Amino acid sequence: MFRRTLIILSATLLIAILISVIVVRQIIFGGTATIHRTTHQPNLAATPCVTTIPSSGLRAFKIDTPSSAAWYEAQFQVAGQSVPGMVKGITGDVSGEFLLTSDNQPAIMSMKVFVDLRTLDSGSPERDSHVRNDTLEVNKYPYAIFTVTDARVLQGSYTEGQDTTLKLKGDLTLHGVTNPASFDMQGKLVNNTVTGIATTLIHLQDYKMRTPVTTAVVPITVSKNITLTVQFTAKRENCIHGSSLELTAQRPLDSYLCEWCSRCDTHRRC
């Protein structure tokens, strides 16, 4: 009788351990990340649309959400494992607008990009819940917002269709905290479409975020350095929305060109 009880308890314990291992593996390594797109994007259409003036040398572009995505990547170390793992969470809820000067040395100006963090998906529902609710606190801070504050002019002449690299400097607002940020960007302009991918590295403590915790069953060390990437396609429009680029009646579109002239020390007439 005792032996039978011992066998049953041992079998039950083994089954429990096996289930725990499967659950922990799913939480840690997850499944396949899925890109979600919803109607959460900021409603730019509800704000005034300021028509761009061809003579100003500025072109307006709007990010095409169905063709864009953003994701984070973070390393983690599981106790007992010699090789660190990598987790990636992705969302398709990316929107925004920017102005581009139209000459052979184009500059990206007044760019503003919104990423909806509520739809981040890494393939593990429990892990995603921890990241969204404990680290990002998306109920309070649903968006990551990047605003370009320093117009970037391409060095040398630019030929349409040519791949180019540049640094986009601006402010990144995340978890209710705004810090200077610099994205390394690769992109190109073809006809009336700009495609690009931009990446930066952030430190969780700089944005007052807690390190993600996924499970207490197995000790896991998660890196406090997170890589953020935005891949976008933007299409030209005839106007740009005021709230997106903080345009006001006191500062018309032409004033952005004058700012560009002064920054780049050009002789172009403003």
URRACOR-V372575 format. One record per backbone hydrogen bond with DSSP energy under -1.0 kcal/mol. CO is the residue of the C=O (numbers start at 0). NH is the residue of the N-H. Records with the same first field share a line. If there is no record, write none. Layout:
CO=NH  NH
This chain:
0=4
1=5
2=6
3=7
4=8
5=9
6=10
7=11
8=12
9=13
10=14
11=15
12=16
13=17
14=18
15=19
16=20
17=21
18=22
19=23
20=24
21=25
22=26
23=27
24=28
25=29
35=91
41=43
42=45
43=46
47=241
49=239
52=55
53=56
56=101
58=99
59=236
60=97
61=234
63=66
64=67
68=230
69=90
70=228
71=88
72=226
73=86
74=222
75=84
76=220
77=80
84=75
86=73
88=71
89=120
90=69
91=93
92=115
94=113
95=62
96=111
97=60
98=108
99=58
103=157
105=153
106=100
107=151
108=98
110=147
111=96
112=145
113=94
114=143
116=119
120=89
123=127
124=128
125=129
126=130
127=131
128=132
129=133  134
130=135
131=137
136=139  140
141=116
143=114
144=172
145=112
146=170
151=107
158=161
163=186
165=184
167=182
168=148  149
169=180
170=146
171=178
172=144
173=176
176=173
178=171
180=169
182=167
183=198
184=165
185=196
186=163
187=194
188=160
189=192
191=235
192=189
193=233
194=187
195=231
196=185
197=229
198=183
199=227
201=225
202=205
203=206  208
204=207
218=78
220=76
223=203
225=201
226=72
227=199
228=70
229=197
230=68
231=195
232=63
233=193
234=61
237=51
239=49
240=244
241=246
247=250
251=254
252=255
253=257
254=258
255=259
256=260
257=261
258=262
259=263
260=265
